[in-house]
Amino acid sequence: MGVVVQKYGGSSVADAEGIKRVARRVVETKKAGNQVVVVVSAMGDTTDELIDLANEVSPLPPARELDMLLTAGERISMAVLAMAIQNLGHEARSFTGSQAGVITDAEHGRAKIIDVTPGRIQAAIDEGAIAIVAGFQGVSQTTKDITTLGRGGSDTTAVALAVALEADVCEIYSDVDGIFTADPRIEPRARKVPRISYEETLEMAAQGAKILHLRCVEYARRYDMPIHVRSSFSEKEGTWVVKADDVSQESTMEAAIITGVAHDRSQAKITVVGVPDKPGEAAAIFRAVADAQINIDMIVQNVSAAATSLTDISFTLPRGEGQTAMTALSKLKDAVGFDSLQYDDSVGKVSIVGAGMSSAPGISARFFEALSEAGVNIEMISTSEIRVSVVVAETQVQDAVNAAHAAFDLGSDEIEAVVYGGTGR
Amino acid sequence: MGVVVQKYGGSSVADAEGIKRVARRVVETKKAGNQVVVVVSAMGDTTDELIDLANEVSPLPPARELDMLLTAGERISMAVLAMAIQNLGHEARSFTGSQAGVITDAEHGRAKIIDVTPGRIQAAIDEGAIAIVAGFQGVSQTTKDITTLGRGGSDTTAVALAVALEADVCEIYSDVDGIFTADPRIEPRARKVPRISYEETLEMAAQGAKILHLRCVEYARRYDMPIHVRSSFSEKEGTWVVKADDVSQESTMEAAIITGVAHDRSQAKITVVGVPDKPGEAAAIFRAVADAQINIDMIVQNVSAAATSLTDISFTLPRGEGQTAMTALSKLKDAVGFDSLQYDDSVGKVSIVGAGMSSAPGISARFFEALSEAGVNIEMISTSEIRVSVVVAETQVQDAVNAAHAAFDLGSDEIEAVVYGGTGR
C-alpha cells in the first residue's frame, strides 16, 4: 500500500459542491488501495476577504496577527472536507499545520519549512483514516507562533509532507489539466506535456508560466519527489514533474529539444540613457535599485558609442515596482551623470525552455529567425543553460509565442479545450 | 498593578467598527494601569454561518470536525482585535484556546475545562502586552484535538482564565447594562441590580433570565471570582456578581428580600391524565422521558381523587422536546394504564429570586396574592431555598412579572432605557 499526498487549491474547494466533488475523488484514491493525505487551500476568495477585514481595522496589519487570521481560511476548508468525506462513510481527520508537524522559522507571511514531523498524520493513516492537512501554514520552532508560508505555500506543504511520509507521489490538483507547451489561451495548438523535468518546470515558472510555485518545485527536486499536476475536474492523466533522467528515458523516441514556451506580461522595462562608460556606474545604478527592494530580472548594457563613451543600460522589473525604481534612480541623476530615464510598461517576455537545448546548437538562431519572420522585434535577450528569453512589445507577445511554438513543432494536431489558470496559494 | 480579564460577546465584535470600539475600551483599561487579558467570541453570526456550511456537506457533521470548523470563528475575531489594538499603538498578541492553556476533556461540542495552564498569557502580560484569547475553545488532554465548550463557553473561558491568572475581576461585556430586577422589555420599571450573589444569579439564569451562563457562574462561585456584568456600549457601572456575604454587607441599609423576577417563555407542559395511584407508575413515566433524553423542569402530581384512585401528573419541559416526549409517553399508555396525554405549549414560567427569602416568612403568600389580584391563574408551583416559581398561561406572563415586581417594591422611579439580550456564546 502506497502513500499518496493530494493537494487541492482554492478553486477546487470554492464551495460546498466543490468540496463534495473533492471528497469523492479522495475516497476513490483511498478505495484504490492507497493511504491518502490531503492538503487543502482556503475556499475560493476566503483569503482575500480576510485580508479586506484586516485592512478595515489596520492600514498595516502586524504580520503575526495576519498569519493567525489567514490560517482560519484553511481551518474552515479542511474541517468541511473531512465532514464531506465522513459523510461518504470513510474516516477522515483534519489537522492544522502545527498538528501536522510543519515546523518553520519565525518569518511571518513568508516562513520557511525547517522540519516536518508528521507523527499524528502517520498515526492517522496507519489507523486507516484519511488525513486532511491545512496547507500554507506551520508553527514557528522558536516562538511557537502560527506562521504562513507565503504564496504557493500549500503546494510546498504538500511536497514537504509527501517527502516526510515517503509518499509515492504528490498530486497537485487545480482547474488545469497539466503543464502545457504554451498558455492555451493564446496558443490554441498548445499540447499537454506528459513529463517534464524539475529544472524545466522551474524555468517555465520563473519565466511567467502559472504552473507550480518555484519553492514547491525546488523542494521536490531536492528530495526527488515526483509531482503529478492534474485537474480536479477531470479524470485525465496530467503532467508528471520528475528528475531529468526519468524524462529522457521516456522520450528517447522523439527527443524534444524544446519543452515549452512561456510568456509573462507582468514586467516593465527601464532604460537609463547616456551613462558614462566607466567602472562603478552600473554598480551605483543597481545598488540604488536593490536598496529600494526592487527585484530586477533581465539586464542589458549596450556597447558604448565610441565618440561619446556613453552607454545605455536597460533592465526589466515587475510593473508594480516601476514607480519606486524610477524615483530611486532619479535621485542618482547628478551623481552618476546619465542623461535621462525611460520607462516602458508595454513590454512582454517570451521564453523557450528545454533541457535538450544545451546539447543542440542553433536553437537561439531558429528562435530569432521565427520571430523575425513573424515581424516581431526583439528588444532584449537573456539566456540560461536551458532557456532563451526575449523582451518584445506587449502587442507582439501572442505572435511571438505562436511563432516559437510552430518553429519547434510543439503543437498537437487537435486543439485541446482547456482552462488555464493559477494553482492558488 | 492588577490583572483584569474582559470578555466581549459576538454582538460587541460584530463588525470592524465594533472591533475598533472594543479595542479603544481595552486600551483604556490598560492605560488605567492594569494588565489586560481579553476573551472574545466569534464575530456576529459567524458561528451560525459556519454551521450552515457544515450542513451543506453533511447532515450530521462529526463532532471533532465541527469543533475544528467553529473554532475558526474566534480565531478571526481575536486576530482582528489584536490588529486593531496594535493600530492604537499598544502591543497585543492573540492566542488560541490551546495556546492559552485551556485544557479540556475530549467531549467535542460540550467539553469541560480540566485545567488552565496560562504560561504564555502570563508571559505576554508580564512583557506589557495585551493578551487576546479565543473564547469557547480548548484542547483535549488525551487526544490533543481541538474542542469547544458548548453554549456559554466564552464566558466560562473568561472566568477560568481569571481564576488561573488570579485576576482582580472578570468583566463580561454584552449589549446590556447589567443584571436587572426583571426583563426591561416587559417590565419598564426594571432596575439594574448593583450587586447580586452567585446563588441568586444561578437561580435567575436557570429560571430563564438571559444573563450569564450557568457554567460560568458556577465556576466563578467555586473559586470566588467576582464577575462584573456590563455593556460595551456605555461607560456605566454594571452589576457585580459576588459571594453572598459581600452582597449583604453592601445592602444592610435596605435589605432586599427579593432580588429579581425571571420569566421563561420557552417551556411547554405535558399532563398525564388518569394515572393509577400506585407505586412505580410515576417512575415508569419519568424513566420513559429520561430515556428519550428529555430535560424536564417542574413536576406536579395532584392528590388522587378518593373515588377513583386516579391522579394527574404534570411536568414542564423545553418546547423543542415536546414532540419527542409525547411520542415516548404514548407508547406507555397500555403498560401504565393512564387515560390520556395533554400537551400545552402556551405556558410561561415566572419566578421570584432572592437570598433574603429563606429568612423572611410569607414571601410565597405575598407573591400568590399579587398574582391573584392581577387576575393571573397559577397552574403549577415549585420552590427552592431562594426561589418561588409558578407556571401560568403564556398570555399572562407579562401581567405576572409586573405584579410580582410591584409587590416586592423592585421598581425604580425612573424608567431606564436599555436593550436586553443574550450574551452570545
Interface residues (C-beta under 8 A of the other chain):
Chain A: A16 I19 K20 A23 L50 L53 A54 E56 V57 S58 P59 P61 P62 R64 E65 L66 M68 L69 T71 A72 R75 I76 M78 A79 V80 A82 M83 A84 Q86 N87 A92 R93 S94 Q99 R120 K144
Chain B: A16 I19 K20 A23 L50 L53 A54 E56 V57 S58 P59 P61 P62 R64 E65 L66 M68 L69 T71 A72 R75 I76 M78 A79 V80 A82 M83 A84 Q86 N87 A92 R93 S94 Q99 R120 K144
